[in-house]
Amino acid sequence: MSIPIIKMIGANSSSKKRKMKSAKYYGLQNFLQPGCPISLSGSFRDNVRRFLQECGQPEDYKVEGMPIWCTFLVHENRGFVLPLYTFEECVNNSLQPLCDHCRCSGWSHHFVSKRKYHFIIPIDNEWNKPIKDGVLDLQTHILHGLIHCNGFGHLLCINGIEGGSNFICGREVMDLWDRICTTLHTRKISVVDVSKKRKMDLRLLYGISYGHTWFGRWDYKFCHGSFGVTKEKYEQALQILSTLELNNIIQDLKNCSIKKTISRYRDLSETQLATIRDLFRFMISLKFRTPQIKDSKPKPRLTSINKSTMKEKQARCRKFSNLAAKLDSRWHVRRLEHVAKVVVDALKEKKSENRNGMSRQEVRDTARQHIGDTGLIDYVLKSMNNVIVGGYVVRRAVNSTTGVLEYSLQDTLENITQEPEETDRVDSVIPKYKSGSGSDVYRDLTFLYYHLLLNSDSDVVVFAVRTVLDSKNFSKEWPFHDDADEYLRFICKVIPLVTTELNLETGLYKRKNSVGEELVVPLHATVHELKAAAEAAMRDTYCIMENLKVREIVELEGVDDDEVIFGALESGSEISVRGSGVDLLTTSDLNYEGGADNWVVNCKCGARDDDGERMVACDLCEVWQHTRCSGIDDSEVVPPLFMCYKCCDSIGPHMKHDGTGFTDWMMMPVVTNAHSNLFY
């Protein structure tokens, strides 16, 4: 049986065709179902290697020094073939050895893993093209997941039909990602949910409608909130919002349009719609049941687009302001634009000196002099390629001499093909719908979403909505379990380890213990073999364990090395080993994923760790707190000199709010009576 392959944009090279003919193909829906095509019983670090060996085909080139494997997946119903690429990133050779995603997920205390594995499905029109430098920074991938070799990872990007794909929907991509994680024995995956639909935040819409986010279908649950939001506050806020009575809403509202909209859908429903959860859930289900009727008239030619495509091949540029408005970012658009302007100013200064470009690290370091949020800087830099900022074009390319990715500036817009504005194409490519179609349901849903939730007159609803929107970090954990086979499994930790986590009362540092590592040994392994397995696993996984020498197993103290461990240790338990060669007192950039710095976070909202939101450090006590909680608007620049409210109270008079900004006798923006946007 021959497999039809849809020819994608761009011509295939002969080598690519030969490679695809000789490659293995797997059905998309069945790939990595139990036993298909492989069964894995080891830890993630071992399973991923076997997966690449048996299911991946090595590419004959590298990207940024990373080896690449490709796995071809065939959609059983539609017949197209899509590539799943796996990249192995070695942190010793990486430009970004530390993981900002771990830091914002509460995993700063994790030891730095030696390898990261990136699982990427590019956007459709890139399927037949070689992978280029900068692939890890793109936000347009159909799928981008990162997993450290210790089994902890992050889902970074999902784009289905509405995200730009013409062939595969988001649910199918998530099903595939979930099977990858399950089969390879991933331990925990985090995701920052900022997904939207028609400008509605899905974590709010789905939270009210179903009690969980869209990712909750795959068991992703609340991990931690921003601005001090806890799991209890999050669940309480969802409970309050989802149980709002429609009768009370209709009675209290003066807006006749809202009343008519609610009444119309209550009349359409065969069951009683009593609460806002009932209403939203019904409207979402009605949208999926309602057929969308497209206009049969031929589409007019897109004149503005066709004119540009008739020119010579040129790099398309788009205004950064337009791009920023479409990004699902936790930062305000004005903040993204401000960072872009800082980057352009740095490139202009560099260009005036020697007309050379700047490496990513140089741009990052320069921007940090003006912007304290490194996560925000990294996010903007990922998007800055062929973008227009204030009359300048920012380019990103690899320096052919140094091999380093550099940013450069072009100060003229001549011979630049700008991407057409959205208004140039929307009217001619969006299908028209008849009255009562699914499009109308979403229009009404958006109308109710904004008026009943975002613009509510109730303080209780406002605080509850803010609590849900401040909850972006979710995670899924695969519990450690002992299979009924011929192997023994343990979670192994190394002790004693010096810890450095801050005690707010004593001012001393004491970091959480790092996670243990999975061990899999034969049923009749000896104590000596278990020690060797623990030593090999730690050395293979963590940079700091490179010279580890295991001396003893705490639970088997006094037992001879030749003794069999079966019966002495229970499979599936946690064990501790002592050894030498690990020095946590020596400052190293490759000790912890959160870096060598011991940040102290103590914000009035209750936050005690970095939650990924914008923060500012007090210049006296050096304690970090949120800018939002300190009265600094997202659109405002962090002042060059800042004092927290505690230090300000201790040395000077209280600040006053004058309606235009926060000032005091030292010209430091501090708020003493700012309310907390949380629901209690």
Secondary structure, DSSP 8 states (H G I E B T S, - for coil): --------SS---HHHHHHHHHS-EEETTTTTSTTSS----S-HHHHHHHHHHHH-EE-SS-BTTB-EEEEEEE-TTT--EEEEEEEEEEGGG-S--S-HHHHHTT-TTSB-BSEEEEEEE--GGGTTS---TTGGG-S--SEEEEEETTSEEEEEEE--TTTT-SS--HHHHHHHHHHHHHHTT--EEEEE---EETTEEHHHHHHHHHSS-GGGGGT-EEEE-STT--HHHHHHHHHHHHT-BHHHHHHH---HHHHHHHHHHHHH-SS---BHHHHHHHHHHHHHHS------S-----HHHHHHHTS----EEEEHHHHHHHS--SS-HHHHHHHHHHHHHHHHHHHHHHS--EEHHHHHHHHHTT---HHHHHHHHHH-SSEEETTEEEEEEE-TTT--EEEEEE---TT-EE---GGGTHHHHS----TTSHHHHHHHHHHHHIIIIIT-S-HHHHHHHHHHHT--EEEEE------SSSEEEEEEEEES-------TTT----------EEEEEETT-BHHHHHHHHHHHHHHHBGGGTT-EEEEEGGGTT--TTSB-BTTB-TT-EEEEEEES--SSS--TTSBTT-S----B--TTS--S--SS-EEE-TTT--EEETGGGT--TTS---SS---HHHHHHHS---EE-SS-EE-TT-----SS-------
